[in-house]
Amino acid sequence: MVKTTIIIEDDLYKALVKEALERYGTTRKLSKLINEKLGAKATPKRRAKEALRVKLGRALPPEEIERLAEEGWDEVLGWRP
C-alpha cells in the first residue's frame, strides 16, 4: 500500500464520511471505502452474455450458419448494431 494525500471537494468528503460511518461505524475505514469505490471503477463489470436474435424470415442450413460465423454477421447481413 502507498500512503498519499489527496484533495477532494467538501461535499464529496462529507458523503464519504457519512457512508463510512453507516457501513463501518467509524471514519477510520475511510481509506477502505475509497479503495473499494476506486477498485470497482477500475475493473469493468462483465455483462452477462445476451442472446442475439435476428429474424431473417427464412430457415438457415448449417452451412449458411457456419459461413455467417466465419464471415461475420454484419458483412453477410449488412446489419449494424
Buried (B, 14 or more C-beta within 10 A) or exposed (E): EEEEEEEEEEEEEEEBEEBBBEEEEEEEBBEEBBEEEEEEEEEEEEEEEEEEEEEEEEEEEEEEEEEBEEEEBEEEEEEEE
